[in-house]
Amino acid sequence: VMSDQVMNEIEDHVPALRRHAYRLTSSMDRAQDLVQDTLLKAISKKDQFEEGTSLKAWLHRILFNTFISGKRREKTRGHHVDWDDLGDVYGPVSYTHLTLPTKRIV
Protein backbone atom coordinates (compact mmCIF):
# COMPACT_ATOMS: atom_id res chain seq x y z
CA VAL A 1 0.00 0.00 0.00
CA MET A 2 1.34 3.42 -0.98
CA SER A 3 2.09 5.66 1.98
CA ASP A 4 1.53 9.40 2.16
CA GLN A 5 5.31 9.84 1.92
CA VAL A 6 5.38 7.99 -1.40
CA MET A 7 2.46 10.11 -2.64
CA ASN A 8 4.59 13.17 -1.88
CA GLU A 9 7.60 11.64 -3.66
CA ILE A 10 5.56 11.31 -6.85
CA GLU A 11 5.74 15.08 -7.20
CA ASP A 12 9.55 14.84 -7.38
CA HIS A 13 9.23 12.66 -10.50
CA VAL A 14 6.92 14.96 -12.47
CA PRO A 15 9.70 16.88 -14.32
CA ALA A 16 11.28 13.62 -15.54
CA LEU A 17 7.84 12.30 -16.52
CA ARG A 18 7.24 15.49 -18.53
CA ARG A 19 10.55 15.06 -20.36
CA HIS A 20 9.79 11.41 -21.11
CA ALA A 21 6.28 12.28 -22.31
CA TYR A 22 7.60 15.06 -24.55
CA ARG A 23 10.14 12.69 -26.13
CA LEU A 24 7.28 10.29 -26.89
CA THR A 25 4.74 12.83 -28.17
CA SER A 26 6.82 15.74 -29.56
CA SER A 27 4.10 18.06 -28.29
CA MET A 28 4.04 20.01 -25.03
CA ASP A 29 0.24 19.84 -24.81
CA ARG A 30 0.04 16.12 -25.51
CA ALA A 31 2.95 15.50 -23.13
CA GLN A 32 1.15 17.38 -20.35
CA ASP A 33 -2.03 15.37 -21.00
CA LEU A 34 -0.01 12.14 -20.91
CA VAL A 35 1.61 13.09 -17.59
CA GLN A 36 -1.78 14.00 -16.14
CA ASP A 37 -3.26 10.66 -17.26
CA THR A 38 -0.24 8.88 -15.81
CA LEU A 39 -0.59 10.57 -12.43
CA LEU A 40 -4.32 9.86 -12.31
CA LYS A 41 -3.68 6.18 -13.07
CA ALA A 42 -0.87 5.99 -10.52
CA ILE A 43 -3.03 7.48 -7.79
CA SER A 44 -6.04 5.32 -8.66
CA LYS A 45 -3.84 2.19 -8.66
CA LYS A 46 -1.70 3.17 -5.68
CA ASP A 47 -2.65 -0.06 -3.90
CA GLN A 48 -0.77 -2.00 -6.60
CA PHE A 49 2.52 -0.23 -5.89
CA GLU A 50 4.86 -2.32 -3.77
CA GLU A 51 6.88 -0.22 -1.34
CA GLY A 52 10.56 -0.99 -1.57
CA THR A 53 10.40 -1.14 -5.36
CA SER A 54 11.34 1.71 -7.69
CA LEU A 55 8.67 4.40 -7.74
CA LYS A 56 10.45 6.02 -10.69
CA ALA A 57 10.33 2.84 -12.77
CA TRP A 58 6.68 2.24 -11.81
CA LEU A 59 5.64 5.75 -12.87
CA HIS A 60 7.58 5.64 -16.14
CA ARG A 61 6.09 2.23 -16.95
CA ILE A 62 2.58 3.61 -16.39
CA LEU A 63 3.43 6.59 -18.62
CA PHE A 64 4.78 4.40 -21.41
CA ASN A 65 1.88 1.94 -21.23
CA THR A 66 -0.59 4.85 -21.30
CA PHE A 67 1.17 6.25 -24.38
CA ILE A 68 1.08 2.87 -26.17
CA SER A 69 -2.60 2.39 -25.29
CA GLY A 70 -3.35 5.82 -26.75
CA LYS A 71 -1.48 4.96 -29.95
CA ARG A 72 -3.45 1.72 -30.30
CA ARG A 73 -6.68 3.61 -29.70
CA GLU A 74 -5.73 6.15 -32.41
CA LYS A 75 -5.00 3.33 -34.81
CA THR A 76 -8.37 1.66 -34.30
CA ARG A 77 -10.55 4.75 -33.88
CA GLY A 78 -8.63 7.29 -35.89
CA HIS A 79 -6.62 10.17 -34.53
CA HIS A 80 -8.48 12.60 -32.29
CA VAL A 81 -8.17 16.12 -33.62
CA ASP A 82 -7.82 18.77 -30.97
CA TRP A 83 -9.03 21.88 -32.77
CA ASP A 84 -7.11 24.10 -30.37
CA ASP A 85 -3.86 22.48 -31.56
CA LEU A 86 -4.57 23.48 -35.15
CA GLY A 87 -4.28 27.16 -34.40
CA ASP A 88 -5.25 29.71 -36.98
CA VAL A 89 -5.05 27.59 -40.13
CA TYR A 90 -6.58 30.11 -42.50
CA GLY A 91 -5.07 33.26 -41.06
CA PRO A 92 -6.91 35.93 -39.14
CA VAL A 93 -10.63 35.90 -39.63
CA SER A 94 -12.00 39.02 -41.23
CA TYR A 95 -15.58 39.39 -42.26
CA THR A 96 -15.21 42.90 -43.65
CA HIS A 97 -15.07 41.60 -47.22
CA LEU A 98 -18.45 39.90 -46.93
CA THR A 99 -21.57 41.69 -48.02
CA LEU A 100 -25.03 40.59 -47.23
CA PRO A 101 -27.43 40.33 -50.12
CA THR A 102 -29.92 43.14 -50.02
CA LYS A 103 -33.48 42.69 -51.06
CA ARG A 104 -35.24 45.55 -52.64
CA ILE A 105 -38.54 46.30 -51.04
CA VAL A 106 -41.03 47.70 -53.50
VMD Tcl script that builds the backbone (N, CA, C; Angstrom):
set m [mol new atoms 318]
animate dup $m
set s [atomselect $m all]
$s set {name element resname resid chain x y z} {
  {N N VAL 1 A 0.851 -1.184 0.000}
  {CA C VAL 1 A 0.000 0.000 0.000}
  {C C VAL 1 A 0.892 1.241 0.000}
  {N N MET 2 A 0.543 2.214 -0.827}
  {CA C MET 2 A 1.344 3.423 -0.977}
  {C C MET 2 A 1.111 4.356 0.206}
  {N N SER 3 A 2.192 4.769 0.823}
  {CA C SER 3 A 2.092 5.665 1.976}
  {C C SER 3 A 1.954 7.110 1.514}
  {N N ASP 4 A 1.621 7.976 2.472}
  {CA C ASP 4 A 1.534 9.403 2.163}
  {C C ASP 4 A 2.891 9.944 1.720}
  {N N GLN 5 A 3.969 9.404 2.300}
  {CA C GLN 5 A 5.312 9.838 1.924}
  {C C GLN 5 A 5.570 9.541 0.446}
  {N N VAL 6 A 5.173 8.359 -0.001}
  {CA C VAL 6 A 5.376 7.987 -1.400}
  {C C VAL 6 A 4.531 8.883 -2.301}
  {N N MET 7 A 3.319 9.201 -1.867}
  {CA C MET 7 A 2.463 10.109 -2.643}
  {C C MET 7 A 3.173 11.451 -2.831}
  {N N ASN 8 A 3.843 11.919 -1.784}
  {CA C ASN 8 A 4.587 13.175 -1.884}
  {C C ASN 8 A 5.801 13.042 -2.803}
  {N N GLU 9 A 6.421 11.873 -2.810}
  {CA C GLU 9 A 7.595 11.645 -3.660}
  {C C GLU 9 A 7.235 11.634 -5.145}
  {N N ILE 10 A 5.988 11.320 -5.452}
  {CA C ILE 10 A 5.555 11.310 -6.852}
  {C C ILE 10 A 5.812 12.680 -7.477}
  {N N GLU 11 A 5.555 13.720 -6.704}
  {CA C GLU 11 A 5.743 15.080 -7.198}
  {C C GLU 11 A 7.181 15.323 -7.668}
  {N N ASP 12 A 8.142 14.688 -7.000}
  {CA C ASP 12 A 9.548 14.842 -7.384}
  {C C ASP 12 A 9.834 14.266 -8.771}
  {N N HIS 13 A 8.996 13.328 -9.214}
  {CA C HIS 13 A 9.227 12.657 -10.497}
  {C C HIS 13 A 8.529 13.343 -11.670}
  {N N VAL 14 A 7.701 14.320 -11.403}
  {CA C VAL 14 A 6.917 14.961 -12.468}
  {C C VAL 14 A 7.803 15.584 -13.555}
  {N N PRO 15 A 8.876 16.319 -13.231}
  {CA C PRO 15 A 9.703 16.882 -14.317}
  {C C PRO 15 A 10.275 15.811 -15.255}
  {N N ALA 16 A 10.737 14.706 -14.709}
  {CA C ALA 16 A 11.276 13.623 -15.543}
  {C C ALA 16 A 10.165 12.973 -16.363}
  {N N LEU 17 A 8.978 12.853 -15.775}
  {CA C LEU 17 A 7.839 12.304 -16.517}
  {C C LEU 17 A 7.481 13.225 -17.687}
  {N N ARG 18 A 7.544 14.530 -17.454}
  {CA C ARG 18 A 7.245 15.488 -18.532}
  {C C ARG 18 A 8.247 15.345 -19.673}
  {N N ARG 19 A 9.522 15.222 -19.320}
  {CA C ARG 19 A 10.552 15.064 -20.362}
  {C C ARG 19 A 10.325 13.781 -21.155}
  {N N HIS 20 A 10.035 12.694 -20.456}
  {CA C HIS 20 A 9.787 11.413 -21.109}
  {C C HIS 20 A 8.571 11.519 -22.028}
  {N N ALA 21 A 7.509 12.133 -21.530}
  {CA C ALA 21 A 6.280 12.280 -22.313}
  {C C ALA 21 A 6.517 13.140 -23.550}
  {N N TYR 22 A 7.320 14.196 -23.400}
  {CA C TYR 22 A 7.602 15.057 -24.548}
  {C C TYR 22 A 8.413 14.301 -25.605}
  {N N ARG 23 A 9.363 13.488 -25.168}
  {CA C ARG 23 A 10.139 12.691 -26.133}
  {C C ARG 23 A 9.231 11.738 -26.896}
  {N N LEU 24 A 8.197 11.220 -26.236}
  {CA C LEU 24 A 7.278 10.291 -26.894}
  {C C LEU 24 A 6.303 11.007 -27.829}
  {N N THR 25 A 5.817 12.179 -27.428}
  {CA C THR 25 A 4.737 12.834 -28.166}
  {C C THR 25 A 5.188 13.962 -29.088}
  {N N SER 26 A 6.328 14.571 -28.814}
  {CA C SER 26 A 6.825 15.743 -29.562}
  {C C SER 26 A 5.859 16.923 -29.500}
  {N N SER 27 A 5.060 16.969 -28.461}
  {CA C SER 27 A 4.099 18.063 -28.292}
  {C C SER 27 A 3.975 18.368 -26.804}
  {N N MET 28 A 4.148 19.642 -26.454}
  {CA C MET 28 A 4.039 20.009 -25.034}
  {C C MET 28 A 2.639 19.732 -24.490}
  {N N ASP 29 A 1.613 20.058 -25.272}
  {CA C ASP 29 A 0.239 19.842 -24.805}
  {C C ASP 29 A -0.070 18.363 -24.633}
  {N N ARG 30 A 0.310 17.566 -25.618}
  {CA C ARG 30 A 0.042 16.120 -25.513}
  {C C ARG 30 A 0.879 15.496 -24.394}
  {N N ALA 31 A 2.096 16.004 -24.213}
  {CA C ALA 31 A 2.945 15.497 -23.133}
  {C C ALA 31 A 2.307 15.796 -21.776}
  {N N GLN 32 A 1.796 17.017 -21.616}
  {CA C GLN 32 A 1.153 17.380 -20.355}
  {C C GLN 32 A -0.076 16.510 -20.095}
  {N N ASP 33 A -0.863 16.248 -21.145}
  {CA C ASP 33 A -2.026 15.366 -21.001}
  {C C ASP 33 A -1.594 13.952 -20.605}
  {N N LEU 34 A -0.515 13.479 -21.219}
  {CA C LEU 34 A -0.009 12.143 -20.912}
  {C C LEU 34 A 0.462 12.053 -19.463}
  {N N VAL 35 A 1.153 13.076 -18.984}
  {CA C VAL 35 A 1.609 13.089 -17.585}
  {C C VAL 35 A 0.399 13.117 -16.651}
  {N N GLN 36 A -0.589 13.933 -16.984}
  {CA C GLN 36 A -1.781 14.000 -16.136}
  {C C GLN 36 A -2.482 12.647 -16.080}
  {N N ASP 37 A -2.639 11.992 -17.235}
  {CA C ASP 37 A -3.260 10.663 -17.262}
  {C C ASP 37 A -2.443 9.667 -16.443}
  {N N THR 38 A -1.128 9.773 -16.560}
  {CA C THR 38 A -0.236 8.883 -15.813}
  {C C THR 38 A -0.418 9.065 -14.308}
  {N N LEU 39 A -0.442 10.307 -13.861}
  {CA C LEU 39 A -0.590 10.570 -12.428}
  {C C LEU 39 A -1.957 10.114 -11.915}
  {N N LEU 40 A -2.986 10.326 -12.707}
  {CA C LEU 40 A -4.322 9.863 -12.306}
  {C C LEU 40 A -4.354 8.338 -12.174}
  {N N LYS 41 A -3.738 7.649 -13.133}
  {CA C LYS 41 A -3.684 6.181 -13.067}
  {C C LYS 41 A -2.861 5.724 -11.874}
  {N N ALA 42 A -1.733 6.378 -11.641}
  {CA C ALA 42 A -0.868 5.987 -10.522}
  {C C ALA 42 A -1.604 6.143 -9.196}
  {N N ILE 43 A -2.308 7.247 -9.046}
  {CA C ILE 43 A -3.035 7.479 -7.794}
  {C C ILE 43 A -4.191 6.506 -7.653}
  {N N SER 44 A -4.904 6.246 -8.750}
  {CA C SER 44 A -6.039 5.323 -8.662}
  {C C SER 44 A -5.592 3.873 -8.435}
  {N N LYS 45 A -4.362 3.558 -8.828}
  {CA C LYS 45 A -3.841 2.191 -8.662}
  {C C LYS 45 A -2.744 2.123 -7.611}
  {N N LYS 46 A -2.763 3.095 -6.690}
  {CA C LYS 46 A -1.698 3.172 -5.685}
  {C C LYS 46 A -1.593 1.920 -4.837}
  {N N ASP 47 A -2.686 1.181 -4.686}
  {CA C ASP 47 A -2.648 -0.056 -3.899}
  {C C ASP 47 A -1.814 -1.140 -4.578}
  {N N GLN 48 A -1.565 -1.000 -5.875}
  {CA C GLN 48 A -0.773 -1.997 -6.601}
  {C C GLN 48 A 0.732 -1.723 -6.518}
  {N N PHE 49 A 1.099 -0.540 -6.029}
  {CA C PHE 49 A 2.518 -0.231 -5.887}
  {C C PHE 49 A 3.074 -0.950 -4.671}
  {N N GLU 50 A 4.215 -1.610 -4.857}
  {CA C GLU 50 A 4.857 -2.325 -3.765}
  {C C GLU 50 A 5.981 -1.461 -3.211}
  {N N GLU 51 A 5.822 -1.036 -1.959}
  {CA C GLU 51 A 6.876 -0.222 -1.341}
  {C C GLU 51 A 8.163 -1.029 -1.308}
  {N N GLY 52 A 9.264 -0.325 -1.503}
  {CA C GLY 52 A 10.561 -0.988 -1.568}
  {C C GLY 52 A 10.996 -1.202 -3.007}
  {N N THR 53 A 10.044 -1.060 -3.943}
  {CA C THR 53 A 10.403 -1.142 -5.359}
  {C C THR 53 A 10.583 0.279 -5.883}
  {N N SER 54 A 11.016 0.397 -7.116}
  {CA C SER 54 A 11.340 1.706 -7.687}
  {C C SER 54 A 10.073 2.461 -8.100}
  {N N LEU 55 A 9.804 3.547 -7.397}
  {CA C LEU 55 A 8.674 4.403 -7.738}
  {C C LEU 55 A 8.883 5.014 -9.120}
  {N N LYS 56 A 10.118 5.424 -9.395}
  {CA C LYS 56 A 10.447 6.023 -10.690}
  {C C LYS 56 A 10.131 5.053 -11.827}
  {N N ALA 57 A 10.578 3.835 -11.719}
  {CA C ALA 57 A 10.333 2.836 -12.767}
  {C C ALA 57 A 8.835 2.562 -12.920}
  {N N TRP 58 A 8.119 2.496 -11.792}
  {CA C TRP 58 A 6.677 2.238 -11.815}
  {C C TRP 58 A 5.946 3.362 -12.551}
  {N N LEU 59 A 6.297 4.611 -12.235}
  {CA C LEU 59 A 5.637 5.752 -12.874}
  {C C LEU 59 A 5.950 5.819 -14.370}
  {N N HIS 60 A 7.207 5.590 -14.726}
  {CA C HIS 60 A 7.581 5.638 -16.138}
  {C C HIS 60 A 6.950 4.500 -16.917}
  {N N ARG 61 A 6.767 3.352 -16.286}
  {CA C ARG 61 A 6.091 2.228 -16.951}
  {C C ARG 61 A 4.624 2.567 -17.191}
  {N N ILE 62 A 3.970 3.191 -16.214}
  {CA C ILE 62 A 2.578 3.608 -16.392}
  {C C ILE 62 A 2.492 4.623 -17.538}
  {N N LEU 63 A 3.426 5.590 -17.568}
  {CA C LEU 63 A 3.435 6.594 -18.622}
  {C C LEU 63 A 3.582 5.938 -19.993}
  {N N PHE 64 A 4.542 5.040 -20.127}
  {CA C PHE 64 A 4.784 4.396 -21.414}
  {C C PHE 64 A 3.591 3.544 -21.834}
  {N N ASN 65 A 3.039 2.777 -20.903}
  {CA C ASN 65 A 1.876 1.944 -21.229}
  {C C ASN 65 A 0.671 2.801 -21.625}
  {N N THR 66 A 0.505 3.935 -20.964}
  {CA C THR 66 A -0.588 4.850 -21.301}
  {C C THR 66 A -0.388 5.411 -22.703}
  {N N PHE 67 A 0.853 5.749 -23.038}
  {CA C PHE 67 A 1.172 6.247 -24.379}
  {C C PHE 67 A 0.858 5.182 -25.438}
  {N N ILE 68 A 1.308 3.955 -25.207}
  {CA C ILE 68 A 1.077 2.868 -26.167}
  {C C ILE 68 A -0.423 2.596 -26.319}
  {N N SER 69 A -1.150 2.600 -25.217}
  {CA C SER 69 A -2.604 2.391 -25.288}
  {C C SER 69 A -3.268 3.481 -26.127}
  {N N GLY 70 A -2.809 4.714 -25.958}
  {CA C GLY 70 A -3.347 5.822 -26.753}
  {C C GLY 70 A -3.052 5.646 -28.230}
  {N N LYS 71 A -1.846 5.197 -28.555}
  {CA C LYS 71 A -1.482 4.960 -29.955}
  {C C LYS 71 A -2.349 3.858 -30.560}
  {N N ARG 72 A -2.584 2.803 -29.812}
  {CA C ARG 72 A -3.450 1.720 -30.302}
  {C C ARG 72 A -4.870 2.220 -30.518}
  {N N ARG 73 A -5.333 3.048 -29.590}
  {CA C ARG 73 A -6.683 3.608 -29.704}
  {C C ARG 73 A -6.784 4.488 -30.953}
  {N N GLU 74 A -5.751 5.305 -31.214}
  {CA C GLU 74 A -5.732 6.150 -32.408}
  {C C GLU 74 A -5.785 5.304 -33.674}
  {N N LYS 75 A -5.063 4.193 -33.638}
  {CA C LYS 75 A -4.996 3.331 -34.809}
  {C C LYS 75 A -6.363 2.714 -35.119}
  {N N THR 76 A -7.079 2.315 -34.077}
  {CA C THR 76 A -8.368 1.658 -34.299}
  {C C THR 76 A -9.512 2.638 -34.476}
  {N N ARG 77 A -9.447 3.786 -33.818}
  {CA C ARG 77 A -10.553 4.752 -33.878}
  {C C ARG 77 A -10.246 5.960 -34.738}
  {N N GLY 78 A -9.015 6.078 -35.167}
  {CA C GLY 78 A -8.627 7.289 -35.889}
  {C C GLY 78 A -8.084 8.296 -34.895}
  {N N HIS 79 A -7.260 9.177 -35.393}
  {CA C HIS 79 A -6.622 10.172 -34.526}
  {C C HIS 79 A -7.630 11.223 -34.096}
  {N N HIS 80 A -7.624 11.546 -32.823}
  {CA C HIS 80 A -8.481 12.600 -32.290}
  {C C HIS 80 A -7.866 13.950 -32.657}
  {N N VAL 81 A -8.650 14.794 -33.258}
  {CA C VAL 81 A -8.168 16.119 -33.624}
  {C C VAL 81 A -8.568 17.093 -32.527}
  {N N ASP 82 A -7.568 17.718 -31.955}
  {CA C ASP 82 A -7.817 18.767 -30.972}
  {C C ASP 82 A -7.779 20.079 -31.742}
  {N N TRP 83 A -8.931 20.672 -31.943}
  {CA C TRP 83 A -9.030 21.876 -32.769}
  {C C TRP 83 A -8.170 23.003 -32.237}
  {N N ASP 84 A -7.961 23.053 -30.946}
  {CA C ASP 84 A -7.107 24.096 -30.372}
  {C C ASP 84 A -5.664 23.951 -30.837}
  {N N ASP 85 A -5.230 22.711 -31.102}
  {CA C ASP 85 A -3.858 22.475 -31.559}
  {C C ASP 85 A -3.640 22.971 -32.986}
  {N N LEU 86 A -4.708 23.092 -33.757}
  {CA C LEU 86 A -4.569 23.485 -35.151}
  {C C LEU 86 A -4.212 24.954 -35.307}
  {N N GLY 87 A -4.593 25.741 -34.328}
  {CA C GLY 87 A -4.281 27.162 -34.395}
  {C C GLY 87 A -5.106 27.849 -35.465}
  {N N ASP 88 A -4.560 28.905 -35.996}
  {CA C ASP 88 A -5.255 29.712 -36.978}
  {C C ASP 88 A -4.821 29.262 -38.368}
  {N N VAL 89 A -5.449 28.215 -38.874}
  {CA C VAL 89 A -5.054 27.591 -40.128}
  {C C VAL 89 A -5.218 28.528 -41.322}
  {N N TYR 90 A -6.287 29.277 -41.334}
  {CA C TYR 90 A -6.585 30.110 -42.498}
  {C C TYR 90 A -6.213 31.569 -42.305}
  {N N GLY 91 A -5.445 31.872 -41.314}
  {CA C GLY 91 A -5.069 33.255 -41.062}
  {C C GLY 91 A -6.146 33.950 -40.243}
  {N N PRO 92 A -5.938 35.216 -39.953}
  {CA C PRO 92 A -6.914 35.930 -39.137}
  {C C PRO 92 A -8.259 36.004 -39.847}
  {N N VAL 93 A -9.287 35.864 -39.076}
  {CA C VAL 93 A -10.632 35.897 -39.633}
  {C C VAL 93 A -11.062 37.349 -39.788}
  {N N SER 94 A -11.495 37.669 -40.979}
  {CA C SER 94 A -12.003 39.018 -41.230}
  {C C SER 94 A -13.264 38.885 -42.062}
  {N N TYR 95 A -14.312 39.458 -41.558}
  {CA C TYR 95 A -15.584 39.387 -42.265}
  {C C TYR 95 A -15.894 40.694 -42.979}
  {N N THR 96 A -14.937 41.591 -43.054}
  {CA C THR 96 A -15.206 42.902 -43.654}
  {C C THR 96 A -15.430 42.796 -45.152}
  {N N HIS 97 A -14.916 41.740 -45.778}
  {CA C HIS 97 A -15.071 41.604 -47.223}
  {C C HIS 97 A -16.415 40.995 -47.611}
  {N N LEU 98 A -17.155 40.517 -46.638}
  {CA C LEU 98 A -18.448 39.903 -46.930}
  {C C LEU 98 A -19.533 40.966 -47.000}
  {N N THR 99 A -20.410 40.808 -47.954}
  {CA C THR 99 A -21.566 41.690 -48.020}
  {C C THR 99 A -22.817 40.844 -47.982}
  {N N LEU 100 A -23.779 41.318 -47.294}
  {CA C LEU 100 A -25.033 40.587 -47.230}
  {C C LEU 100 A -25.888 40.968 -48.414}
  {N N PRO 101 A -26.560 39.998 -48.989}
  {CA C PRO 101 A -27.431 40.332 -50.117}
  {C C PRO 101 A -28.553 41.256 -49.611}
  {N N THR 102 A -28.831 42.240 -50.396}
  {CA C THR 102 A -29.915 43.143 -50.021}
  {C C THR 102 A -31.115 42.858 -50.895}
  {N N LYS 103 A -32.241 42.952 -50.336}
  {CA C LYS 103 A -33.484 42.689 -51.061}
  {C C LYS 103 A -34.204 44.014 -51.204}
  {N N ARG 104 A -34.554 44.281 -52.376}
  {CA C ARG 104 A -35.237 45.553 -52.644}
  {C C ARG 104 A -36.712 45.425 -52.278}
  {N N ILE 105 A -37.133 46.310 -51.444}
  {CA C ILE 105 A -38.543 46.295 -51.042}
  {C C ILE 105 A -39.264 47.289 -51.925}
  {N N VAL 106 A -40.286 46.826 -52.590}
  {CA C VAL 106 A -41.027 47.696 -53.504}
  {C C VAL 106 A -42.242 48.247 -52.832}
}
mol reanalyze $m
mol bondsrecalc $m
mol representation Tube
mol addrep $m
